Amino acid sequence: MSEKQKFTQLLVIGPLPPPVAGTSVSFKLFCEFLEKKSDKVCITTLNTAPKKLGNRPLFSFDNLFTTSRVLWGCLLQIRKSDKVLLFGSNQLLISLMPICLLITKLARKQFYVRSFGGSFDSYYLNLSPIVRRYVTWVLKHIDGLIVQTNSKKDFFSDLMGTRVHLVPGYREPVDIVAGDKQIDLPQHTLKLVYVGHIRKQKGVFDLLESIKLLNLSSPLKVTCDFFGPIYKEDSNLFSQKVDSTDGAEYGGLLEPDQVISSIANYDVFVFPTYYTGEGHPGVLIEAMMAGLPIVTTDFKSIPDLIKHGRNGLLVSPKDPRGLADTIDTLRSDNKIFTSLKKQSINSGKKYSSTELIPLLLKAIEVEY
């Protein structure tokens, strides 16, 4: 076998940080895994990351520019590529799947799609009838769709059969001495931490309200540090709410490789999201790996990751009082606190990138 035949030439298309988001972190880990661990795969990367976070229409200038750039990159790279793998969430996939499928089919190359988030099914159903029929045709002709959640696998299997594969979200494990940390409840201050996009749909204002409620009712003070990029639409209100909430602080941005080790210094991870695009939030995996009890919402596919009473506590979305009461359960019951902490560590082991990226490669029939 010649040296050239030993390699799979894989063209991967997706967002690399910055800006930091769940999709970009996962895509970066995938690329780094192959670069460091594979002697059978040679990857070429096309970066689709936007210049900044924010909501934009499907046919915006930014989306059209990204589509044009990827089109040109695909045309340049397709002849020497064996397979193409597109990483993305709703808008990016709808924008890029058709053109990537056309190029790969003309070149007789395999084309796979890795969908992020938990709303691709509802996004698909809400497309106009004409666009949805077109996207249906595209999905029926790609070589495989890899999704994060069981519900998405069930939905798209009705359309695509066995070409739909389930690979949950993942993060790179970090060696921290979680087992050597204090397991019992702290005596004076319960330190909460939130990591994620600072926007209304992520529940940050509900969390700030719950902190006010908690600090009215117990001698054990509650604090919360917030980390993550702030959406422009919510920046002024967030600053006002943080300034007026005793114990709340904004800590800026954390580098992806600093998240687990940083949040391990806190007592509880809180993530009260009701963001419609939520799938398997990577920050919940990072919180598990850090060995933190988790309080999050019973929303979308989050219960796939967090089992109420086992490795976390689930609350209803948009309910600051319910959120406060649940956190209060943790700060008043050492048995529940320590049990959740131990189970969180065990649960995090299932979502290691070193375990799940090989499953993703198997789904696209690539040996590494």
Secondary structure, DSSP 8 states (H G I E B T S, - for coil): --TGGG-EEEEEEE--SSS--HHHHHHHHHHHHHHHH-SSEEEEEEE---SS-----TT-HHHHHHHHHHHHHHHHHGGG-SEEEEEE-HHHHHHHHHHHHHHHHHTT-EEEEEE-SS-HHHHHHTS-HHHHHHHHHHHHHSSEEEESSHHHHHHHHHHHGGGEEE----B------GGGS--S--SSEEEEEEES-BSGGGTHHHHHHHHHHHTTT-SSEEEEEEES-B-GGGHHHHHHHHHTSTTEEE-----GGGHHHHHTTSSEEEE----TT-SS-HHHHHHHHTT--EEEE--TTHHHH--BTTTBEEE-TT-HHHHHHHHHHHHH-HHHHHHHHHHHHHHHGGGBHHHHHHHHHHHTT---
